[in-house]
Every structure is written in structure tokens, then in C-alpha cells.
Amino acid sequence: MQLNPENLRVHVIHYTKFTERRGHMERVLRENGLDRFPVRWMAAHDREEVLAGGAYERGEFGDPKVISAGSVSLILKHLEVYRAVVTEPECWHLILEDDVLIQPGFVGALEDCMSELPAAEWDLCFVGLGCDLHVPWWKRRPGKRVYLRGWKRGLLWGGGGCSRCTEAYLIHPRCAERVLGSRFAHPPFSRAIDWHLNAAGMELQIHSYWAEPPLVTQGAFESWMKDTTLNPPGQSQY
């Protein structure tokens, strides 16, 4: 598996108000050799757009007491990326959020992960650390890079389902199309993007894989969830 500008697309989820994150991500992409691939910045559906016109306050995006405008914005941004993904079904698609930190040797490690994914089956492959969730030690094998997580809750590992947070993951165009054709592509929303994908995973039986060790970590900036100007006291963070 060898990546080149013809077969990989990089999608960066970005909130335009946080200009320092744009500079951070441009530097991260450059330092890790990802700037040689086509990079698409997903800046549509900012929080201000979600709030415009009163639809959020009316509950059309979901109950404002349950899900914040910022969380709705993030879901809409990921879904917009999925619409771009399905237009290029022949490519690999990497989605990154704009506060990630990338491990050295990322492109080579990503190629190793891709080479292990079963072409006929995989839907999502999470390469980020995601709330410090890991493939358990008893499943790991020397030299193996990706492990099937599937979509089921109630396993002895892996949080609440198929996702491992959404800071860094590959999505197959087939999976993007299935999600867009489902109820999960439309409001109202009731949970943050990672839990939203967990629910979609269960209903659509998404074949999710996790990279171990992870290739990406989150936390270059303090979470916007802690910004009281964006999330007033008493408003749900989820």
C-alpha cells in the first residue's frame, strides 16, 4: 500500500472562529508530509450558522437542553465531509479534527494500517487515541496494526460502540453513502458525534477497525467545550 496525491484525500474539520487552529493544522500537515496530498478544509456549518434563524432554539436540530449548538455543528461538518467522500469513491479518505497531534512516521504507519484492512468489509478505521481507549492487551499480536471492533455495545473493551472519538479516522465511501442514506444524516440529533456514530454503527452494522498503537492524539488546544462563551453554564455539553 503506497499513498500518493491521486489516491488519498485529507479532510480537516475546522471551526473558522478558531484561527489559531488553522495555523496549527497547516504546520502539523506540513511537518508530517500530509500537505502533499489534496487537503479540504471543512469550515461550513459553524456554530453561528446552527444558531442563525432560531432553528436551534426551536429544537429543530435537537433538544437544546440535551445537545449543544457546537456539537450539532460538529455533526453537520462530518456529514458534509461524507458528501465529499462519496464523490470520489476510488480514493482513501482521512478525516482529521483541527486540534490533533500526529505521531512521527505517520504516513508510513497509516499505509501499514491500510494494508491490513479487508477491502470487502471495512467501513471505518479509527487511528486516533480517542479518550485513551485501546485495543486490550489480550487481543494484540506482534506486527498487527488494526483490529476489528465492529459495532456491538457490551463488549469487554472499546467504550460504547464502534467509534473511538472522531479526531482521526478513515471512512470508506461505501460507509459514507450508507450513513448519508440513513436517518443519522438528518436532525434532530441527540448526542455528540462519536456517540452518534455508535448508534449508526449498531443500526447499520458498521465494520469498524481500530489502530493499535494509535497514530494520532488530541488536545493541542483546550477543548472548546470548556469555553463559557460558546457553552453557557447550564447548557448541555453533549
N, C-alpha and C positions, 0 to 999 in steps of 0.2 A: 504494500500500500504506500503510494507516494503522493503527497499532496502538492498541488500546483494551482496557479491562479484560475485555471479552467475548471477545476473540479471542487473547489472549496469556496463557500461564501461565509463571511463573518458578519453577524448581525449584533449590533450593540444597542441594548435598551438604555435610553438616556432621557433624563428629565432636564429640559433645557434651562430651567432656572438655576441649576447647579453647574455653573460654568467651569468651576474648578475640576469637576469630574470629567468634563470633556478633555481638558488638558492632561489629566491623569491617564485617561484611557488611550489617548493618542500616544503618550510616552510608553505605556505598557505594550501596546500593539507594536510599536517600533522596536522596542528593546527585545521583544520575543519573536521578531520576524513575521508577525502577522499582518503588518502593513503592506506586504507584497501581494496579499490576497484582496479581492474586492471586499470592502467594508461598507456596510449600510448602517447608518445611524437611525434608530427608530425614535424619533422625537415627537411623533404625533400623540394625541390623546393625553397631553399633560393634565395634571390635576386641575388646573384652571379651566380647561375645556370640559372636564367632567362636571364642574360646578356651574358652568355657564348655563343660563336659561332656566335654572331651577329644577332640572330633571333629577339631580342627586337628592335635593331636599324633598322632592315629591316621592322619593323611593323607587323611581323607575330603574335605577341601577342596582337597587338592593336597599335593604333597611339601613338607614344612616346610623342607627344605634348598634348595628351588627358589623358593618364593613365600612372602612374609611374611604374617603374620596381618593386618597393616594393609592390604596390597594386596588380600587376599581381601575384607576389609571394604569397600574402595572399590568393587570389582566388584559386590558384593551391593547396595550403595547405588544405584549406577547402574541396575542391573537393577530394583530396587524403583521407581525413578522411571519406568522404561519401563512398568511395570504401571499406574502412574497415568496415563501418557500415553495409553495405548490406551483408557482410559475416556472420553476427550474428543477424539475423532478430528476434530472440527471446529475445533480450536484449534491455534495455533502453540505450540511448547514450547521454551523456552530453559533449558538446564542450565548452572549455574554452580557451581564449587567454591568453598570458603569462604575462599580466600586471594587472590582476584583483585583487580586494579586495573583500573578501567574508564576508557576514554578519554572526554574531554568530547564531548558531542554524540552519545552512544551510541545513543539511541533512534532518532533520525533516520537515522544511519548503518545501523542494523540494518534499518530499513524499506527503505532503498535496496538492501541485500543481498537481502532477501526478495523484492523486486520483480523481481530478476533470476533467481530460482530457477525452473526449469521445473516446473510443477505436477505433470506426469505422471511425472517422472523422479527428482527429488531425494530423497535419503534422510537424509543428514547434511550439515550445513553448519558447519564449524569457524570460529569468529570470534575465537578466541584465538591468541596468538603461538606457543604450543606448541613449546618447545625452540628458539626462534628459527628455526623453519622458515618459509620464504617461497615464494610463487609466484615462479619465476625471472623475471628482467627481460625475457627474450625472449618471454614469454607475456603480459605485462601490456599492457593497452590503456587509453588515456585514458578516464576516466569509467566504466570497468568495475570492479565491486566483487567479484564472485565468479567462481571458476574451477573447472572440473571437474577433480578429482584422480582420481576413480574408485577402484579397489580393487587395482590391479596393483602388485606389487613390481617392482623393477628399472628403474623409470623414472629419468631423469636428475635428478629432483627429488622432494622430498616424503618423505624418510625411508623407513620400511619398509612403507608401505601407505596406507590411506585416512585414518588418523587424524593429528591434529596436536596430540597430548595431549588431555586431556579437561577442561581448566579452563573452557571456554566453547564450547558448541555447540548448534545447533538439531537436533532429531530429528523426523522425520515419524512420526506414529502408525503408518503402514504399516510403516516400518522397525522401530520398536519391537516391533510384533507379530511380525515375521519373526524378529528376534533371540530373542524370548521363546519362539518355537516351535522353536528350534534347539537343538543340543547346547551352544551357547555360553551358555545360560541356566542351566546346571547344573554343579556341581562334578563331578570335580576340575578345578581351574584350574592353569595352569602359567606364566602370565605376567601382567604388570601390565595395567591396564585399557586403556591405549592400544594395546598390542601385542595384547591380547585382541580389540579391535575390528578391528585389522588382519587377524587371522586370520578373524574373522567376515566382514569385508568381502570377502576373497578367495573364501570358500566361498559366500557368499550374493550375491556380485556387487553390493555396495552402491554406490550412486552418491553419492560424497562430493564436496562442494564446499568450497573454502577462500576465506575473505575476505582480500582484499589491498587496502590495508593492514589488519592485524588491528585489532580493536576493543577487545581485552582483553589484559592481560598478567597473569602470575602472579608470586608472590613477595612478597606483603605480609608474610609470615612465613617464618622459616627452615623448610625442609621438615621434616615430621615424620619423614621417612626418616632424618634425622640424629640423631634423639632416641634415645640409647642405652637409655633406659628402655623404649622401645617396640620397638627393634630391637637386641638384644644383639649384641656383637661375634661375628662368625662366622655370623650368620643372614643368609640371602639378603635383599636389598632388593627383589628382583623376583619 
